[in-house]
Amino acid sequence: MSKKRIVVALGGNALGNNAQEQLDLVKKTACTIVDLIEAGHDVIVGHGNGPQVGMINLALGEFATRAELPYIPLPECGAMSQGYIGYHLQQAIYNELHSRNISKNVISLITQTIVDKDDDAFKNPTKPVGAFYTKEQAEALTKEKGDIFIEDSGRGYRRVVPSPAPQCIVEINIIKELVSHGNIVISAGGGGIPVTECEPGLCGIPAVIDKDKSCAILAASLMADILLILTAVDFVYTDFNTENQKALTKISTSEALQYRNSGHFAKGSMLPKVDACLEFLSKNPDGVAIITSLSNAKNALDGSVGTIIFNKMR
């Protein structure tokens, strides 16, 4: 495959629920990313932060129980998660590059993403953050703290916060400049810190943005050839987890939209990923969007695995 500009959106399985677990997991993640770099591609990395921002907010946010802890608002918790996830990723990628004698710079940027303060999402929190709880634990926390919980894809109950639609990435110009000089950039972490336009210029707002949707905007803004969304499964499926389950391989945007509108994709898992692919392809008609597992990222580029979405079938 010829040289491509690839925006990689890392899912939660590429990271960890605590610092030590994440340090171990990102070594494998770095191998996958450096495989793409070694193959000659330009790679820009985005990542989620649901478990991490939830953990930080639980410890330091409005529901922290220790009186001596300072109150840290959700946007600042998002910035903290960007910082420590970015540190782990850039260190792991640097070490893997070094082990292969590849001379490349890698940097993570604290990234802000503009949202509309009047977005309906602020009236209807849907974005899962933090740990998984049983139904009984979730009900107890709702009663005690007023949190809102939803069942998350059969894995348990998680707290939900507003997830407004991303409009644009504030730091996109510096990202473009860094990428144009061959640097590996980690940006739009956790979808970016949600900010709105206000009297001083920009102000943080309590929310968490879907990282896949922000990565779609990032990929379109960079005119990337490929948006590569890495998750826990090799393919997108219709009738997932049923006896009629079917893997989707190469599909057009119109087919993807038809499956989407027929309710085949769960809101808490695959739906935002498919929506992100469609958003990217609407802005970059010549691009390709791929959804697959972390372990098959490299194989997905030659079409041997993964769900590949085009504007027109090829």
Sequence and secondary structure as in RCSB ss.txt:
>XXXX:A:sequence
MSKKRIVVALGGNALGNNAQEQLDLVKKTACTIVDLIEAGHDVIVGHGNGPQVGMINLALGEFATRAELPYIPLP
ECGAMSQGYIGYHLQQAIYNELHSRNISKNVISLITQTIVDKDDDAFKNPTKPVGAFYTKEQAEALTKEKGDIFI
EDSGRGYRRVVPSPAPQCIVEINIIKELVSHGNIVISAGGGGIPVTECEPGLCGIPAVIDKDKSCAILAASLMAD
ILLILTAVDFVYTDFNTENQKALTKISTSEALQYRNSGHFAKGSMLPKVDACLEFLSKNPDGVAIITSLSNAKNA
LDGSVGTIIFNKMR
>XXXX:A:secstr
    EEEEEE GGGS SSHHHHHHHHHHHHHHHHHHHHTT EEEEEE  HHHHHHHHHHHSTT   TTS    HH
HHHHHHHHHHHHHHHHHHHHHHHHTT    EEE   EEE  TT GGGGS  EEEEEEE HHHHHHHHHHH   EE
E TTS EEEEE      EETTHHHHHHHHHTT EEE SGGG EEEEEETTEEEE S    HHHHHHHHHHHTT S
EEEEEESSSSEEESTTSTT EEE EEEHHHHHHHHHTT S TTTHHHHHHHHHHHHHH TT EEEEEEGGGHHHH
TTTSSSEEEESS  
